[in-house]
């Protein structure tokens, strides 16, 4: 946490970090997510000396809720996995469920 942070921001940081770890993020990644989120909230509420335009004018991190995380919470869809398996020539793909397709693709990486 940045120096001079309030106890509210400390609690917010710990709560976000724990939530990220509960979702399976590494400690380092969870700390990064928490710090970025808290810093954005500090900027939005005028608690930081400097703030980027996106921090102050963009939607809040709570409202955003992972909309720009780069992938959905479930990862690639079944159809995306199936098409990739088809391109790679994985046999038996039509009888596989999503988890089996993912494992088959991971086994044949490269």
Buried (B, 14 or more C-beta within 10 A) or exposed (E): BEEEBEEEBEEBBEEBBEEBBEEEBEEEBBBBBBBEBBBBBBBBEEBBEEBEEEBEEBEEBEEEEEEEEEEEEEEBEBEEBBBBBEEEEBEEBEEBEBEBBBEBBEEEEE
